Amino acid sequence: MILPFPSGAPSSQALLSEGQLPAAAELLAASLQGTAAAALAEGWVAAVRRRAAAEAGVAVLNAHAASLWSTLQ
């Protein structure tokens, strides 16, 4: 079953080209939900979610390091 997207809704491809990998993965997962293709995309979507979590962790560590560094100056 193919569901139509509302006019003006972003596509996964457009989000990817804009560097919005997590948003593209979530849109793809939502648009494929309940289809046979969902199983094919499942691994990629899970990997993107893990990457986003890792990047968020790195951002927190960087902020903490910057905070500590500022107290040493």
N, C-alpha and C positions, 0 to 999 in steps of 0.2 A: 504494500500500500504506500503510495507516494502522497505526502501531505504538502499542500501548497504553502509557500512562505508568504507572509504579508509583504505587500509592496514596500520596498525600502529596507527590508530586513537584510542584514549582512549574510554573506555566504561564508562557509568555512574557508574557501579559497581566498576570499578577500581578507578575512581575518588573518590568515597565514601570511599573506603578502604584506600586511601591516605589522607583522611581528607579534601578533596576539595569539600565541600558540595555545595557552590554556582555554581561551574563549573559543577558538576554532575547534578544539577537541570536544569541549562540552556541547557545542552546537552540533557537531557531527554525531556525537553519542545520542543526543536528543532526537535528531532527525532520523536516525537509524533504529531507534528503539522499537522492538517488536518485529524486526525484519531479520531475515537470514544474514544480511550484511552486517548486522550488529556484532555478531560473533567474530567476523573478520576484523573489525575495527577495535574490538575490545582490548587487545594487547597494546595497541598504539595509544589508545585513550588512557589506559592505566599507566603506561610509561610517561605520558605527558603529565598526569597528575602527580606521579612520584617526582618528576623533574621540577614541577612548580613548587612542591613542598620543600625540596632540597634547596632551590633558589631562595625561597622565603627564609629558610634557616641560615643560609649564607648571609643574607641581608641583615638578619638579626645579629649574627656574629660580627659582621663588619661595623654595625652601629655600636655595638658594645666595645669593640676594639678602638674605635674612634673616640668614644667616651673616655676610655682608660688613657688613651694617648694624650688627650687634651689635659688631663690632670697632671701629666708628667712634664708639661712644658712650662 
